[in-house]
Amino acid sequence: MLDHVLVEENIVHLGAFLYLAGFLCRDQLLLRGFIVAGDILYILYFYFAPASPLWGGIFWSAVFTLANLAMIGRILSDRSAYGMTEEDRRLHGLLDTLTPGEFRRLMRAGHWNRADGNVAITLEGQPLHRLAYVIDGTVTVEKAGHAFTITSPTFIGEVAFLIDRPASATVTLSAGARYVTWDMKRLRRALLRSPALRIGLGAAFNRDLAEKVARA
């Protein structure tokens, strides 16, 4: 009888220890994994320890377990590169401040394009309706009567997007250039829905601007 009581107490302590270990983890996957393990132990305790099972405790522990398993599935999905084309994988490699899941959310608002001829992406002083990222091709920038080229890959229009201003220069892509565009209104809505995406894209903007300053 004493051994039985000790086993029951040990189950409670072990479940609490797993909860504590989870709460001390910064990684969401480990946190939720420990919590699931703790909940399973509590389900066993609620079923076997009392004279009759505590169905209320079993029910809610099972609900918490299923909720955490669902979130573990979402976390694994967010970290997996499934569903990406070869071009998507290349672009994600360039925008590696985004997780694969954040990148997929970003690309839901984006469109791949190839320039059949010279294509003006922005016009100096004109409102900008699209953000662009050039993967391959020559990028010509004309500002205040001066023209120069910049190398790809690079964002086009990120400053106007960030401060909601007209384009500061006319940017033209050469024939054959490969690039992605995002409608600015749709992209802003996506960023409002996903703070993590906003932070990741902001980091990509900062790195791109730093590289442009370094090249200049």
C-alpha positions in Angstrom: 0.0 0.0 0.0 2.8 2.4 0.9 4.6 1.6 -2.4 1.4 2.4 -4.2 1.1 5.8 -2.5 4.8 6.5 -3.2 4.3 5.7 -6.9 1.3 8.0 -7.1 3.2 10.9 -5.4 6.2 10.3 -7.7 3.9 10.6 -10.8 2.7 14.0 -9.4 6.2 15.2 -8.8 7.5 14.0 -12.2 4.6 15.7 -14.0 5.3 18.9 -12.1 9.0 18.6 -12.9 8.2 18.2 -16.6 6.0 21.3 -16.4 8.9 23.2 -14.8 11.4 22.0 -17.4 9.1 23.2 -20.1 8.6 26.7 -18.5 12.4 27.1 -18.4 12.8 26.4 -22.1 12.9 29.3 -24.5 12.3 27.0 -27.5 8.6 26.6 -28.1 8.9 23.1 -29.4 10.7 21.9 -26.3 8.4 23.8 -24.0 5.3 22.3 -25.5 6.9 18.8 -25.6 7.6 18.9 -21.9 4.0 20.1 -21.2 2.5 17.3 -23.2 4.6 14.8 -21.3 3.5 16.3 -18.0 -0.2 16.3 -19.1 0.1 12.6 -20.0 1.4 11.8 -16.5 -1.4 13.8 -14.9 -4.0 11.9 -17.1 -2.5 8.6 -15.7 -2.6 10.0 -12.2 -6.3 11.2 -12.4 -7.3 7.8 -13.8 -5.4 5.4 -11.6 -4.7 7.2 -8.3 -8.3 8.0 -6.9 -10.8 5.3 -6.0 -12.7 6.3 -9.1 -11.2 8.3 -12.1 -11.4 12.1 -11.9 -12.9 12.6 -15.3 -12.9 16.4 -15.1 -9.1 16.4 -14.6 -8.7 13.8 -17.4 -10.8 15.8 -19.8 -9.0 19.1 -19.4 -5.6 17.4 -19.4 -6.5 15.7 -22.6 -7.7 19.1 -24.1 -4.4 20.7 -23.1 -2.5 17.8 -24.6 -4.4 18.0 -27.9 -4.0 21.8 -28.0 -0.2 21.6 -27.5 0.1 18.8 -30.1 -1.7 21.0 -32.6 0.7 23.9 -31.8 3.7 21.5 -32.1 2.4 20.6 -35.6 2.3 24.3 -36.5 5.8 24.9 -35.2 7.2 22.0 -37.2 5.4 23.2 -40.2 6.7 26.8 -39.7 10.3 25.4 -39.6 9.9 23.1 -42.6 10.6 24.1 -46.2 7.8 21.9 -47.7 5.9 23.2 -50.7 8.7 25.5 -51.9 9.8 25.5 -55.5 13.5 25.7 -56.4 13.1 29.5 -57.0 11.3 29.8 -53.7 14.1 28.1 -51.9 16.7 30.4 -53.5 14.7 33.4 -52.6 14.3 32.2 -49.0 18.0 31.7 -48.8 18.4 35.4 -49.6 15.7 36.4 -47.1 16.9 34.0 -44.4 15.7 36.4 -41.6 12.3 34.7 -42.2 11.4 31.3 -41.1 10.1 29.0 -43.9 6.5 29.5 -42.5 6.9 33.3 -42.5 8.4 33.1 -46.0 5.3 31.2 -47.3 3.0 33.8 -45.7 5.0 36.5 -47.4 4.8 34.8 -50.8 1.0 34.4 -50.6 1.0 38.2 -51.2 3.8 38.0 -53.9 4.1 37.3 -57.6 7.0 36.0 -59.6 7.8 38.0 -62.7 10.2 38.0 -65.6 10.9 41.2 -67.6 10.1 40.7 -71.3 11.8 44.1 -72.0 13.1 47.0 -70.0 10.6 47.4 -67.1 10.2 50.6 -65.0 9.5 49.4 -61.4 9.3 52.9 -59.9 9.1 56.4 -61.2 10.7 59.3 -59.3 8.2 61.3 -57.4 5.3 59.0 -58.2 3.3 57.0 -55.7 4.6 53.5 -55.3 2.1 50.6 -55.3 4.4 47.6 -55.3 7.4 46.5 -53.5 9.9 44.5 -55.5 12.9 42.2 -54.9 15.1 41.6 -57.9 16.8 38.1 -58.0 18.7 38.4 -61.3 19.2 41.2 -63.8 20.6 44.7 -64.2 19.0 47.4 -62.1 19.3 51.0 -63.4 18.6 53.8 -61.0 17.9 57.4 -62.2 17.7 60.1 -59.6 17.9 63.9 -60.1 19.2 63.5 -63.7 22.0 61.0 -62.7 21.9 57.3 -63.6 23.8 54.4 -62.1 23.4 50.6 -61.8 23.2 48.5 -58.7 23.7 44.8 -58.4 21.0 42.2 -57.7 19.7 40.7 -55.5 18.1 43.8 -54.0 14.9 45.3 -52.8 13.3 48.1 -54.8 11.0 50.5 -53.1 11.6 49.4 -49.5 12.2 53.0 -48.2 9.0 54.3 -49.8 7.2 51.3 -48.3 8.6 51.9 -44.9 7.9 55.6 -44.7 4.9 55.7 -47.1 6.4 58.2 -49.5 6.6 58.5 -53.3 9.4 56.8 -55.0 12.7 58.7 -54.6 14.1 57.5 -58.0 13.2 55.8 -61.2 14.3 52.2 -61.2 14.4 50.2 -64.4 15.1 46.5 -64.9 16.8 45.0 -67.9 15.1 42.5 -70.2 15.2 39.0 -68.7 15.4 40.2 -65.1 13.7 37.9 -62.6 11.9 39.5 -59.7 9.1 39.3 -57.2 6.5 42.0 -56.5 4.1 42.5 -53.7 1.1 44.8 -53.7 1.8 47.2 -50.9 -1.7 47.3 -49.4 -2.0 43.6 -49.4 1.5 43.2 -47.9 0.8 45.7 -45.1 -2.3 43.7 -44.2 -0.2 40.6 -44.0 2.3 42.3 -41.8 -0.5 43.5 -39.4 -1.7 40.0 -39.1 1.8 38.5 -38.3 4.1 40.5 -36.0 6.8 37.8 -36.5 6.6 38.3 -40.3 6.9 42.1 -39.8 10.0 41.7 -37.6 11.6 39.2 -40.1 10.9 41.3 -43.1 12.1 44.4 -41.3 15.4 42.7 -40.6 15.7 41.8 -44.3 15.1 45.5 -45.2 17.8 46.6 -42.7 20.4 44.1 -44.1 19.6 45.1 -47.7 19.9 48.9 -46.9 23.2 48.2 -45.1 24.6 46.3 -48.1 23.5 49.2 -50.4 25.3 51.7 -48.2 28.4 49.5 -48.1 28.4 49.2 -51.9 28.0 53.0 -52.3 
